[in-house]
Amino acid sequence: MLYLLAFIGAVTLAVLLWKGFGPSAHTHPGRALGPDDDPEFLWKVDREVHRRRTEGPAAPDQDPGD
């Protein structure tokens, strides 16, 4: 009988430790993504960089007084 109680206590302790420190204990499902983690933002930045490269070098600003 004593072994059965010890087994139940050990299983209970293991379950509580698993719930407290298990793999899902440190995830943040509702965490907001920053711009550098957002795939859509990165895609837009990459598209803008590609667009600027394909347009060629920017024309130098001309002085209006010339």
C-alpha positions in Angstrom: 0.0 0.0 0.0 2.9 2.4 0.8 4.4 1.7 -2.6 1.1 2.6 -4.3 0.9 5.9 -2.5 4.6 6.7 -3.3 3.9 5.8 -7.0 0.8 8.1 -7.1 2.8 10.9 -5.4 5.7 10.5 -7.9 3.4 10.6 -10.9 1.6 13.6 -9.5 4.9 15.4 -9.0 6.1 14.5 -12.5 2.9 15.8 -14.0 3.1 19.1 -12.1 6.8 19.6 -13.0 6.0 18.8 -16.7 3.2 21.4 -16.7 5.4 24.0 -15.0 8.6 23.5 -16.9 7.7 21.5 -20.0 8.2 22.6 -23.6 5.0 24.6 -23.8 5.7 26.6 -20.7 7.9 29.2 -22.4 5.9 29.8 -25.6 3.9 33.0 -26.0 1.0 32.3 -28.4 -0.3 35.9 -28.3 3.1 37.5 -28.8 3.1 40.4 -31.2 5.6 40.2 -34.0 8.0 43.1 -34.6 8.6 44.4 -38.1 11.8 42.5 -38.5 9.9 39.2 -37.8 6.9 39.9 -40.0 7.2 38.1 -43.3 4.9 40.5 -45.1 7.0 43.5 -44.0 10.2 41.8 -45.1 8.7 41.0 -48.5 7.7 44.7 -49.0 11.1 45.9 -48.0 12.7 43.4 -50.4 10.4 44.5 -53.2 11.2 48.1 -52.6 15.0 47.5 -52.6 14.6 45.5 -55.9 12.5 48.3 -57.4 15.1 50.9 -56.6 18.0 48.7 -58.0 16.1 48.1 -61.3 15.4 51.9 -61.7 19.1 52.5 -61.9 21.1 55.1 -60.0 19.2 58.2 -58.9 19.8 61.3 -60.9 21.8 63.9 -58.9 19.8 66.8 -57.7 20.3 69.8 -59.9 20.8 73.3 -58.4 17.8 75.5 -59.3 20.1 78.5 -59.6 22.0 77.1 -62.7 
